[in-house]
Amino acid sequence: MNTISYNPLNKLKFLLLNGFIFLLSVVMIQACNDNDDNPTSPPDETGNIAEVASNNDNFSDLVSALSDAGLVSTLEGDGPFTVFAPTNDAFSNLDVDLSTLSNEQLVEILSYHVLNGEIASGDLQAEQSVEALAGGNLFVTAANGDVSVNDNATVVDADIEASNGVIHGIDQVLLPDTYLDVIGIVAKRYGLQSLEDAVVSEGLASTLQEDTDDGYTVFAPSNAAFQDADLSGQDVASILQYHVLPTEVLSSDLTATQTVTTLQGEDLLVEAADGTVTITDNSGQMYEVTEADLQGKNGVVHITNGVLNPNPNILDVAADAGNFTTLVSALEDAGLVSTLEGAGPFTVFAPTDDAFQGVDLSGFTTEQLQEILSYHVIPANIASGDLEAEQAVDAVAGGQLFVEADGNVVVNDAATVVTADIGASNGTIHAVDGVLLPDAYQDVVGIVSKRYTLQSLENAVVQANLVNTLQQNTQDGYTVFAPANSAFEGVDLSGLSEQELQDILTYHVLPTEVLSGDITASTVETVNGATLDIAVDGDGNVTLTDQAGNTSTVTTVDLQGTNGVVHIIDGILSPTQ
């Protein structure tokens, strides 16, 4: 039988325990009420960047390197900092053995991953260059949700928060310029992407990655420079090699003027004055160095605002050719030398010396000579292989050139290309066997015949034996309403007599020059003798109604020549009812 003994101390313990529980409950309730009135945040338990990295197994190699470099205390500081933190995999991919680096080098490399200021991934623009703690810039791009740094490291874990900044895990170790070859210096900069693409495309990257005794100097055109350059049809590899010197030249090594030989073999003129460095190439173009002395382990890079060209410009090519002496002399007289020495690109239909035979240029003023010669120049680079069967192209002088390609290339139905595709640094020369004239220097027949769109009218004028008549200079001039080729479609003129055809064509001619600004609603008498009704609507559109009641619209106005003006229309006018 079990016996229960009574102990008064047990009862006392029981009472004290219950009292303590009750008192604790009251205190807790009161504390809750106080919190409701004045809530307080729990203490921030997020560690600083060094602590957060230490607690992340992916950054153990980085933490070890930071410790070796004595940089832990820096990343424990107030900050704020942004750290592009290489993962352990990133360190395993690194070509540099960290154990061979001095403490100063290790500090430089690791500090190159750190920015002053906190930058979250959501703060990034498409492109930004940001200064690193070590000096030098990081080149950060953001596109389609991906963030890249220096064109070789991708953010694999973004926005890891710390009390004194933010960490972005990356899959490659970033290296300052001094640890890269000249290709690496170019490749890391998004502003030199076009140059990198060209170097890779031409197979020159491995050459410029070599270590040589004297190093390299690379004049690196910016993306904007490549946008302004037309390299079509040119030897791009040769042009790129023309940007490289086979020795390292810092800006501090330059004298006022020096001629240097490039890897390509041709020379550059480099000048330094008042802190500005300029480079003049073989085409005569001068460009500036916009950022100097990006020094790497096998050379130095200087960024320029232009693409250097080893080839002579159009004027130099023409002068050296020997069969454009009259043209070159005329360009000098007209003051157009500097134009054709410019960046271009240009296409020049260049009359040969034979083409100028019988052409007297002495009677033209300088302004007229400029207009005629500039009419041979197109502000674009057009090779013969680029031509379609027919094209109208704007000339520098204004007006258009009408170019046809069908085996032979013919311009304005008057000049044939005798030598095509003579290359120059700023464009292309096509030698022609005739001098081209703007409308203002041609009669109305010449204005019609140069245009392939008016070929049917030209054929009809020749058939009707009216060429000489319409080439005459009269006191009042002519106005020709010129039907386009499309107006002649389905019209058979072969059965008409010469007189009948003359009656129709002269009905398209007024015996006085009338520009579009002088046209009013009226009935006018034509050279044929029959009348033509002209209407002008509120928008200035002109329509013609012939004797048969047919209406045609004027589509192009005021092609003004030496003896009158041509207006193109979309129909054939009939002088009879």
C-alpha positions in Angstrom: 0.0 0.0 0.0 1.4 3.4 -1.0 1.4 6.2 1.5 1.1 9.9 0.5 2.9 12.2 2.8 2.0 15.8 3.3 4.7 18.5 2.9 3.7 22.2 3.5 6.7 23.4 1.5 5.2 21.9 -1.7 2.1 23.9 -1.2 4.1 27.0 -0.8 6.0 26.3 -4.1 2.8 25.8 -5.9 1.3 29.1 -4.7 4.5 31.0 -5.6 4.6 29.4 -9.1 1.0 30.3 -9.9 1.6 33.8 -8.6 4.6 34.3 -10.8 2.7 33.0 -13.9 -0.1 35.4 -13.2 2.3 38.4 -12.7 4.2 37.5 -16.0 0.9 37.4 -17.9 0.0 40.9 -16.6 3.3 42.2 -17.6 3.1 40.6 -21.1 -0.4 42.0 -21.7 0.8 45.5 -20.6 3.8 45.2 -22.9 1.6 44.3 -25.8 -0.6 47.2 -25.1 2.4 49.5 -25.1 3.6 48.1 -28.4 0.3 48.8 -30.0 0.7 52.5 -29.0 4.4 52.8 -29.9 5.5 49.9 -32.1 9.3 49.4 -32.5 11.1 47.6 -35.4 13.2 44.6 -34.5 16.9 45.1 -34.8 18.4 44.8 -38.3 20.2 41.5 -38.4 21.6 41.9 -42.0 25.3 41.8 -41.9 27.7 44.1 -43.8 29.0 43.1 -47.2 32.0 41.2 -45.8 29.8 39.3 -43.4 27.1 38.5 -46.1 29.8 37.3 -48.4 31.4 35.2 -45.7 28.0 33.5 -45.0 27.6 32.6 -48.7 29.5 29.5 -49.8 29.6 30.7 -53.4 31.9 33.5 -52.4 34.5 31.7 -50.3 37.3 32.3 -52.7 36.5 35.9 -52.9 36.4 36.2 -49.1 39.7 34.5 -48.9 41.2 36.9 -51.4 39.8 39.9 -49.6 41.3 38.7 -46.4 44.7 38.2 -48.1 44.5 41.7 -49.6 43.5 43.3 -46.3 40.3 44.6 -47.7 37.8 43.0 -45.3 37.8 46.1 -43.1 37.0 48.2 -46.1 33.8 46.2 -46.9 32.9 46.3 -43.2 32.9 50.1 -43.4 29.9 52.4 -43.7 29.7 52.4 -47.4 27.4 52.3 -49.2 29.1 50.0 -51.7 28.1 48.0 -54.7 30.2 44.9 -55.2 30.3 42.8 -58.3 31.3 39.6 -56.5 32.9 36.8 -58.6 31.7 33.4 -57.6 34.0 30.5 -56.8 33.4 29.2 -60.4 34.5 32.7 -61.7 37.8 32.4 -59.9 38.3 28.9 -61.2 38.0 30.3 -64.8 40.5 33.1 -64.2 43.7 32.9 -66.3 45.6 34.9 -63.7 47.2 32.9 -60.7 46.3 35.1 -57.7 49.2 33.6 -55.7 51.7 35.2 -58.1 50.3 38.7 -57.6 51.8 41.2 -55.2 49.5 42.5 -52.4 49.2 45.8 -54.3 48.1 44.0 -57.5 45.6 41.9 -55.5 44.2 45.1 -53.9 43.9 46.7 -57.3 42.0 43.8 -58.9 39.6 43.2 -56.0 39.0 47.0 -55.6 38.1 47.1 -59.3 35.0 45.1 -58.4 33.7 47.7 -55.9 31.8 50.9 -56.6 31.1 53.8 -54.2 27.4 54.0 -53.8 24.6 51.5 -53.9 23.3 50.5 -57.3 20.5 47.9 -57.5 19.8 46.1 -60.7 16.6 48.0 -61.2 18.5 51.3 -61.2 20.5 50.3 -64.3 20.1 51.9 -67.7 20.9 50.1 -71.0 24.5 51.3 -70.8 26.5 53.0 -68.1 30.2 53.6 -67.3 30.8 53.7 -63.6 34.0 54.4 -61.7 35.5 51.7 -59.6 37.0 52.1 -56.2 40.4 51.1 -57.6 40.2 53.7 -60.4 39.2 53.0 -64.0 35.7 52.3 -65.2 33.3 49.4 -65.3 31.2 49.2 -68.4 27.7 47.9 -67.4 25.0 47.0 -69.9 21.4 45.8 -69.2 19.2 44.2 -71.8 16.3 41.8 -71.7 16.8 41.1 -68.0 20.5 40.3 -68.3 23.2 42.5 -66.8 26.8 42.3 -68.2 29.9 43.9 -67.0 32.9 44.7 -69.3 31.3 42.5 -71.9 32.6 39.3 -70.3 30.9 38.9 -66.9 27.2 38.2 -66.4 25.3 38.9 -63.2 24.1 35.5 -62.0 22.7 36.6 -58.6 21.5 40.2 -58.3 20.6 42.4 -55.4 22.0 40.5 -52.4 21.4 43.0 -49.7 23.8 44.0 -46.9 23.7 46.7 -44.3 26.2 48.8 -46.1 25.3 48.1 -49.7 24.5 45.5 -52.3 26.2 42.5 -53.8 25.7 41.2 -57.4 27.2 37.8 -58.0 29.0 37.5 -61.4 30.4 34.6 -63.3 33.8 36.1 -64.3 36.6 38.0 -62.5 36.9 41.6 -63.8 40.3 42.9 -64.7 41.5 46.5 -64.9 43.1 47.6 -68.2 46.6 47.0 -67.1 46.0 43.2 -66.9 44.4 43.0 -70.4 45.8 43.1 -73.9 44.7 45.8 -76.3 41.9 43.6 -77.6 40.6 43.1 -74.0 40.7 46.9 -73.5 38.6 47.4 -76.6 36.2 44.5 -76.0 35.2 45.6 -72.5 34.0 49.0 -73.7 30.5 49.1 -75.3 31.5 52.4 -77.0 34.1 50.4 -79.1 31.8 47.5 -80.0 31.9 48.3 -83.8 35.7 48.1 -83.7 35.7 44.8 -81.8 33.2 43.4 -84.3 35.4 44.5 -87.3 38.6 43.1 -85.7 37.0 39.7 -85.1 35.3 39.6 -88.5 38.7 40.3 -90.2 40.5 37.7 -88.1 42.9 40.2 -86.5 42.2 39.5 -82.8 44.8 36.9 -82.3 47.5 39.1 -83.9 46.7 42.0 -81.5 46.7 39.7 -78.5 50.3 38.7 -79.0 53.1 40.0 -76.7 55.8 41.7 -78.7 59.0 43.4 -77.7 57.8 46.9 -78.6 54.0 46.5 -77.9 51.2 48.1 -79.9 49.5 51.4 -80.2 45.9 51.2 -81.3 43.9 54.2 -82.5 40.4 53.0 -81.7 37.5 54.6 -83.5 34.3 55.0 -81.5 31.0 53.4 -82.6 29.9 56.9 -83.7 33.0 57.1 -86.0 32.1 53.8 -87.6 28.6 55.0 -88.2 29.9 58.0 -90.1 32.3 55.9 -92.2 31.4 54.1 -95.4 33.7 51.1 -95.8 31.8 49.3 -98.5 34.0 47.9 -101.2 37.1 48.7 -99.3 39.8 46.4 -97.7 38.6 46.5 -94.1 41.5 44.4 -92.8 44.0 46.9 -94.3 42.1 49.8 -92.9 42.1 48.2 -89.4 45.9 47.6 -89.6 46.2 51.2 -90.5 45.0 52.1 -87.0 47.9 50.1 -85.3 51.5 51.2 -84.7 54.0 48.3 -84.1 55.3 50.1 -81.0 53.7 51.5 -77.8 53.4 55.3 -77.9 51.9 57.1 -74.9 50.6 60.6 -75.3 53.4 61.8 -73.1 55.9 60.5 -75.7 54.6 62.7 -78.5 56.4 65.7 -79.9 54.6 68.6 -81.7 54.6 66.7 -85.1 55.6 63.2 -86.1 55.0 60.9 -89.0 54.5 57.3 -87.9 54.4 54.1 -90.0 51.5 51.8 -89.3 51.2 48.0 -89.2 49.6 48.3 -92.6 52.6 50.0 -94.0 51.3 53.5 -94.8 52.0 56.6 -92.7 50.0 58.8 -90.3 50.7 62.3 -89.3 50.3 62.7 -85.6 50.3 66.2 -84.0 50.1 67.3 -80.4 49.3 70.9 -79.3 47.7 72.4 -76.1 46.7 69.0 -74.8 45.0 67.9 -78.0 46.3 65.1 -80.2 45.2 64.9 -83.9 45.8 62.3 -86.5 45.8 63.0 -90.3 45.4 60.0 -92.6 46.3 59.4 -96.2 42.9 60.8 -97.4 43.7 64.1 -95.8 41.1 63.7 -93.0 42.1 64.9 -89.5 40.6 63.3 -86.4 41.1 63.8 -82.7 42.1 61.5 -79.9 39.2 61.8 -77.5 40.6 59.5 -74.7 44.3 58.7 -74.4 46.6 56.2 -72.7 44.4 53.2 -72.0 47.4 51.1 -71.2 47.4 47.3 -71.2 49.9 44.5 -70.9 50.9 44.5 -74.6 50.3 48.1 -75.6 48.1 51.2 -75.4 44.8 52.2 -76.8 43.8 55.8 -77.8 40.1 56.4 -78.7 39.5 58.5 -81.8 36.5 60.2 -83.3 37.1 59.0 -86.8 38.0 56.0 -88.9 41.4 56.4 -90.5 41.8 55.5 -94.1 45.1 54.6 -95.9 43.6 55.2 -99.3 43.9 58.6 -101.1 40.7 60.6 -101.5 38.8 61.1 -104.8 40.7 64.2 -105.8 44.1 62.6 -105.2 43.0 59.5 -107.2 41.8 61.6 -110.0 45.0 63.7 -110.0 47.1 60.5 -110.1 45.1 58.8 -112.8 46.4 61.1 -115.6 43.3 61.2 -117.7 41.3 63.6 -115.6 43.6 66.6 -115.8 41.0 69.0 -117.2 38.5 67.9 -114.5 41.1 68.4 -111.7 42.0 71.8 -113.1 38.3 72.8 -113.3 37.7 71.6 -109.7 40.6 73.8 -108.6 39.3 76.8 -110.5 35.8 76.3 -109.0 37.1 75.9 -105.4 35.7 72.4 -105.1 39.0 70.7 -104.1 38.2 70.7 -100.4 34.7 69.2 -101.1 36.2 66.1 -102.8 38.9 65.8 -100.1 36.1 65.7 -97.5 34.9 62.6 -95.7 32.1 61.9 -98.2 31.1 59.4 -99.2 30.8 60.5 -102.8 30.2 59.0 -106.2 31.7 61.1 -109.0 30.8 60.6 -112.7 34.1 62.0 -113.8 34.5 63.3 -117.4 37.8 62.2 -119.0 40.0 64.6 -120.8 38.5 63.4 -124.1 35.0 64.2 -122.8 36.1 67.8 -122.3 37.3 68.1 -125.9 35.3 70.9 -127.6 33.8 72.1 -124.2 34.8 75.7 -123.5 34.7 76.3 -119.7 36.2 79.7 -119.9 32.8 81.4 -120.5 31.4 80.2 -117.2 31.4 82.2 -113.9 32.8 80.5 -110.8 29.3 79.9 -109.5 28.2 78.3 -112.8 31.3 76.1 -112.9 30.6 75.0 -109.4 27.1 74.1 -110.3 28.1 72.1 -113.4 30.9 70.2 -111.7 28.8 69.5 -108.6 26.2 68.1 -110.8 28.6 65.2 -111.5 28.8 64.3 -107.8 26.3 62.2 -105.8 26.5 62.4 -101.9 26.6 58.6 -101.6 29.0 55.7 -102.5 27.4 53.8 -105.4 29.3 51.0 -107.1 28.4 49.8 -110.5 27.2 46.5 -109.0 24.7 48.5 -106.9 22.8 49.9 -109.9 19.4 48.9 -111.0 18.1 49.1 -114.6 16.9 52.6 -114.0 17.4 55.1 -111.1 17.2 58.8 -110.6 19.7 60.1 -108.0 20.1 63.5 -106.4 23.3 65.4 -107.3 25.2 67.6 -104.8 24.4 70.6 -107.0 20.7 69.8 -106.9 18.6 68.3 -109.6 18.9 64.6 -110.6 21.0 62.3 -112.6 19.2 59.6 -114.6 21.3 56.5 -114.6 20.5 53.4 -116.7 22.4 50.1 -116.5 21.9 47.5 -119.2 25.3 46.0 -119.9 26.6 49.6 -120.3 26.0 52.3 -117.7 24.6 55.5 -119.3 24.0 58.8 -117.5 21.4 61.3 -118.7 21.2 59.4 -122.0 24.3 61.3 -123.0 27.4 60.0 -121.2 28.6 56.4 -121.0 30.7 55.0 -118.2 34.0 54.0 -119.7 35.8 52.9 -116.5 33.8 51.9 -113.5 34.5 51.6 -109.8 37.7 53.5 -109.3 38.0 53.3 -105.5 39.0 56.1 -103.2 39.0 56.5 -99.4 35.9 58.7 -99.6 33.9 57.1 -102.4 34.0 55.9 -106.0 34.9 57.4 -109.4 33.1 56.3 -112.6 34.9 57.8 -115.7 32.4 59.0 -118.3 32.8 60.0 -121.9 30.6 63.1 -121.8 30.1 66.2 -119.7 26.8 66.3 -117.8 24.8 69.4 -117.7 22.0 70.5 -115.2 18.6 71.4 -116.7 19.4 75.1 -116.5 22.1 74.6 -119.2 20.0 72.6 -121.6 17.1 73.4 -124.0 13.7 71.8 -123.5 14.7 68.9 -125.8 17.8 68.1 -123.7 15.6 68.3 -120.5 13.3 65.7 -122.0 15.9 63.4 -123.6 18.0 63.0 -120.4 15.0 61.5 -118.5 14.3 57.9 -119.2 10.8 58.5 -117.9 10.2 60.7 -121.0 11.8 58.4 -123.5 8.5 57.8 -125.4 8.1 61.6 -125.9 11.7 62.0 -127.1 11.1 59.2 -129.6 8.0 60.9 -130.9 9.7 64.3 -131.2 12.5 62.7 -133.2 9.9 60.9 -135.4 8.0 64.1 -136.0 11.2 66.0 -136.9 10.6 68.6 -134.3 14.0 68.5 -132.5 15.4 71.5 -134.3 12.2 73.5 -133.8 12.2 73.0 -130.0 15.9 73.7 -129.7 15.5 77.2 -131.0 15.9 80.2 -128.8 12.8 82.4 -129.1 12.1 85.7 -127.5 9.3 84.3 -125.2 10.6 80.7 -124.8 8.5 77.5 -124.7 6.4 75.7 -122.2 6.2 72.0 -122.9 3.6 69.8 -121.2 5.6 66.5 -121.5 3.6 63.2 -121.3 5.3 60.5 -119.2 6.1 57.1 -120.7 3.0 55.7 -118.9 0.8 58.1 -120.9 2.0 56.5 -124.2 1.2 52.9 -123.1 -1.3 51.4 -125.5 -1.0 54.4 -127.9 0.2 53.4 -131.4 1.8 56.4 -133.2 3.4 54.3 -136.0 0.5 54.9 -138.4 0.5 58.7 -138.1 2.0 60.9 -140.8 4.7 63.3 -139.8 2.3 66.2 -140.0 -0.3 64.4 -137.9 2.3 63.7 -135.2 3.5 67.3 -135.3 -0.1 68.5 -134.8 -0.4 66.3 -131.7 3.0 67.2 -130.2 2.8 71.0 -130.9 -0.5 70.9 -129.1 1.6 70.1 -125.9 3.6 73.3 -126.4 2.8 76.9 -125.5 4.7 79.7 -127.4 5.8 81.3 -124.2 7.5 80.3 -121.0 5.1 79.8 -118.1 6.3 78.7 -114.7 4.0 77.0 -112.2 3.7 80.1 -110.1 2.4 82.0 -113.2 -0.2 79.4 -114.2 -3.8 80.5 -113.7 -7.2 79.1 -114.7 -7.5 80.1 -118.3 -7.8 79.0 -121.9 -4.5 79.2 -123.7 -3.5 78.9 -127.4 -0.8 76.3 -128.2 1.8 76.3 -130.9 -0.6 74.0 -132.8 -3.1 76.8 -132.9 -5.8 74.9 -130.9 -6.8 76.0 -127.4 -6.2 74.2 -124.1 -8.2 74.7 -120.9 -6.1 75.0 -117.7 -7.6 74.6 -114.2 -6.0 75.2 -110.8 -7.6 73.9 -107.6 -7.3 75.3 -104.1 -4.2 73.2 -103.4 -2.4 74.5 -106.5 -2.9 71.3 -108.5 -3.0 71.9 -112.3 -5.2 70.0 -114.7 -5.4 70.4 -118.5 -8.5 69.7 -120.6 -7.9 69.1 -124.3 -10.2 69.5 -127.3 -11.5 65.9 -126.9 -12.6 66.7 -123.3 -9.8 64.5 -121.8 -8.2 65.7 -118.6 -4.5 65.3 -117.7 -2.7 66.3 -114.4 0.6 68.1 -114.1 2.8 65.8 -111.9 6.2 67.6 -112.0 6.7 71.3 -112.6 9.3 73.8 -113.5 12.1 71.9 -115.2 13.6 75.1 -116.5 16.1 75.2 -119.3 17.9 77.7 -121.6 14.9 78.2 -123.9 11.8 77.3 -121.8 10.3 75.1 -119.2 9.0 71.6 -119.1 6.1 70.4 -116.9 5.5 66.6 -116.9 1.9 65.4 -117.2 0.1 62.0 -116.9 -1.8 62.0 -120.2 -1.5 62.7 -124.0 -3.4 65.8 -125.1 -5.6 65.6 -128.2 -6.0 68.7 -130.4 -9.2 67.4 -132.0 -12.6 66.6 -130.7 
